[in-house]
Amino acid sequence: MNTAPAPRWRVSSRSGNGGNTCVEVADNLPDRVLVRDSTDRGGAMLTFAPVAWRSFVELVKSAG
């Protein structure tokens, strides 16, 4: 039986205050990217298809 990898969370390098006021992203999973609030790690999280997440990141990079 194959076990899915556990999410490996990371905080944005632009996060201030030691990473306590930002989002965390787990993009190590093969079929989804997870996003959560670093101040509420046990709360809700958003799920994106990898292609949608890459498009979002590229859009943010081009705007900044």
C-alpha positions in Angstrom: 0.0 0.0 0.0 1.4 3.4 -1.0 1.3 6.1 1.6 0.9 9.7 0.4 3.7 12.0 1.6 2.9 14.3 4.5 2.6 18.0 3.7 6.0 19.8 4.2 5.0 23.4 5.2 7.1 26.4 4.5 6.6 30.1 5.2 7.2 32.9 2.7 10.7 34.4 2.7 8.9 37.8 2.8 7.1 37.0 5.9 7.6 39.4 8.7 7.5 38.9 12.5 9.2 35.5 12.4 6.7 34.0 10.1 3.8 34.5 12.5 1.7 36.8 10.2 1.8 35.0 6.9 0.6 32.0 5.0 2.3 28.7 4.8 2.4 26.6 1.7 2.9 22.8 1.2 3.8 22.3 -2.4 5.6 18.9 -2.1 2.5 16.9 -2.8 2.1 15.4 -6.2 -1.6 16.4 -6.9 -2.3 19.5 -4.8 -0.8 22.5 -3.2 -2.1 23.4 0.3 -2.2 26.9 1.8 -3.0 27.8 5.4 -2.8 30.7 7.8 0.3 30.6 10.0 -1.6 32.0 12.9 -4.2 29.2 12.7 -2.4 26.1 11.7 -5.2 23.8 12.8 -7.8 25.8 11.0 -9.1 25.7 7.4 -6.7 25.4 4.5 -7.1 26.1 0.8 -6.3 23.4 -1.8 -5.1 24.3 -5.3 -4.2 22.2 -8.4 -0.5 22.6 -9.0 -1.0 24.3 -12.3 -3.4 26.8 -10.8 -0.9 27.5 -8.0 2.0 28.1 -10.5 -0.2 30.5 -12.4 -1.0 32.4 -9.3 2.7 32.6 -8.2 3.7 33.8 -11.7 1.0 36.5 -11.7 2.1 37.8 -8.2 5.7 37.8 -9.3 4.9 39.8 -12.5 2.9 42.4 -10.5 5.5 43.0 -7.8 
